[in-house]
Each structure stands twice: as C-alpha cells, then as structure tokens.
Amino acid sequence: MAQTATAVSTGRATRDDLLARAEALVPVLAERAERTEEERRLPADTVEDFHRSGLFRALQPARVGGHELDYGMLVDMTAVAGKGCASAAWSLTNLASHHWMLAMWPKAAQDEVWGPHGERADTLISASVIFPAGRARKVDGGYLLSGRWPFCSGVDPSEWIMLGGVVPPAGEGGAADYRLFLVPKADVRVHDVWFTSGLQGTGSNDVEAAELFVPGHRTVAANDVKGNPTPGAAVNPAPLYRVPVIAPFPYVLSGVAVGVARGALDGFVDNLRSRVARYTGARMSDLQNVQIKVAEAAALVDAAHLVMRTDCDEAMAIAASARAPDMLTKARYRRNGAFSANLCVRAVDLLFQASGGGGIYKRNPIQ
C-alpha cells in the first residue's frame, strides 16, 4: 500500500517541529526509494512533500516566510531523511541550502526569485558552485557567462541555478575575480548525463551556458560569502547569513551519510530480531560478536553526527561574533567533514560484515 504524507502547517517552525516532520516522511521516502533511483530525479510527490513539510525552507529568511533556523539544521534534518532515501536527502539538503545562500545576494536578486514579500518563496534553486567551471567577462550592467557545470543536483524541479565562475585578470599581474552567478534555468541548457552507480535520484545533471548575460545584482564575489558582511546583510542581518558558503560545505552533504548509516543500522537491528543461527537455533541478537558490531556501528554514527554538529555550532558562534573563521578553522571543517563521512562508511561496513549472505540482496536495508 502506497505511503502518503500528511499535510502540515508551514508557518515558522522550530527545529523540533521540522525534525518531527522529517521523521514522519521516512517511511514514505523509503517506499519511493527504488522509484527515485529509476527516475533519476526527485519524484514530484517527494518535492511536494518537502514543500508542504517546510523542510526546503529550514534556513530561508523569516522575512519571506522561512524558518531561519541555525546552520546545523542542514545536518540534522538530512540525517533523518537519509534513513529513508539517500537521493531524496541529498536533494533536500542541497535545495534547502540554496535558500540560505540566496539570502546573501543583493535584495534585488532575492526579490526576483522569492518576490518582495515572499510571494514566490517556494521557488527552488539548483547550483554548481564548488567548481568555478564558468568563465565570465564584465560588460556594461553585468557579465557575460559561459561554461558547462557538472553536478547540478535537483535541477529538474528548480527554476533558478547558482553557478560558479571566474573573471580573468584585467591585465598582467592582476587577480582573477571568482564569483557566484544566479541565472534562470530557462536560460541554460540541461544535459541529461546523470547515469551513475549511486545517488541516481539526485538528477545531478550538467548545465551549459554560452555568452549568457547576468545583471550585476545577480552575482556576488566569492570573497563576500567567506564569513564577511554580504550584500544581503542589509535585509538579512542574522548571523546565519554570515556563515561562510564554501568552508563548511561538507556539512551540506555529510548529513546524508549519517542518515544512510542510521537507516542501515535500524534495518539491521530490525532484521536481527528474527534471525537465528543455522543448526544451533541460537538467536543472532544474543551473540556477543554481533552485539559488539552493532554497538560499534552505532557509536561511529553518533560520533560522526557529533563532529558535524560541533563544527556547525562553532561556525554559528563565530558568525554571531561578527568574525570570519581563520584559515586553520576552515581547513578543520573540510577535514572533519570528510572524516565524519568516513566514520559512517566504517559503520555500514561493520553491519554488512555481520549481515551474512542476505546482505547482498537489494531488498536488504543494508544495500
């Protein structure tokens, strides 16, 4: 029987409100997981569920109807949603993070996407900003942008796209100007290339533009979103919108690993309740070596989440003090993001080792 989501109020919510809504969606996402991978994009009903639950707007400014929760909410809600479907969780955290990023753009850009009073605040934004794959040149009133950008997760349901690019130095000895550009999806070409061995449901296709004009209000310098006051600070002064975009970026994604590992752990424990050893009939849940693996896997996942959350809380505290994190702190965020994801990999490996031959079947939650 198909699972359906329950309609909820999308007024300003607390962290606990949104986590409860994410938890309620887990069985729905799990039931759709296989279809999500087959469709190679986020299903329309899942997009609608994320809209109705308010999860997409977790970090969006309250002035346009968002929840304006702290940065670590990206990790927390994704760690819940990931228990049901990795692709759905990946898409959720990416698309939610772009509402947070847009709050750093000039108000004119925010108004163009959301509307001056949030009339279009549900509009989704995809992005490919980690790799500055575009090249731009300054012209009267803005820039001409060209390039091809990979990994645009969630591009199908989105109406806008954020793209990373570089303006070459104006002359010998000059510095390149790295920038983020905001463009309508209708103005770029989407290449359907996302045929992968995992996370197929994220629809992380390529997009391409050639000599696309981007007005000045729809671009920001990369240096302006590294923990310094942003062009959007005039209307969104909260510390949340001073947290750097790039340095803690692993935490936009690493929460997915926590969710997947927790989903594997929950599924393993559920299966364990009915498993017995061949010939002896001993309950598998009573075997000490199995208990040790379960305990270690659970500790690894909890440790990963704690590492992520600690760094996110620190990033918020630094932003609240009107400072930018130093280079060593930024490097630690990148290190810890990778390390915490590896802890989750180790947890799932332990569970797979204890799953026996049944672990290779696609119907097994460990997969």
Helices and strands as residue ranges (DSSP letters): H 15-39, H 44-53, G 55-57, G 62-64, H 73-81, H 86-102, H 107-114, E 125-128, E 134-139, E 142-152, E 160-167, E 177-184, G 185-187, E 189-191, G 200-202, E 205-215, G 216-218, E 219-221, G 222-225, G 231-234, G 239-242, H 250-272, G 284-286, H 288-320, H 327-353, G 356-360
